[in-house]
């Protein structure tokens, strides 16, 4: 029984590590690129729009969707590692 609890604790810790890392990336892209670094990013263009504006309007959404797929991929690997797959 203790081994099972240790395995669940390790699984949860690794899951939280993934969540924290992905949330940091999301924060940097959405808040950082869309608000804090907008003046520096506006020196570059993406599809005819200033990059700061693009991140604020579309880029952060694209990154968020990509992070969802990355999280699913990481969780599938984690489930297999700890034998929690369905």
Secondary structure, DSSP 8 states (H G I E B T S, - for coil): -HHHHHHHHHHHHHHHHHHHHHHHHHHIIIIIIIIITHHHHTTSEETTEEHHHHIIIIIHHHHHHHHHHHHHHHHHHHHHHTT---
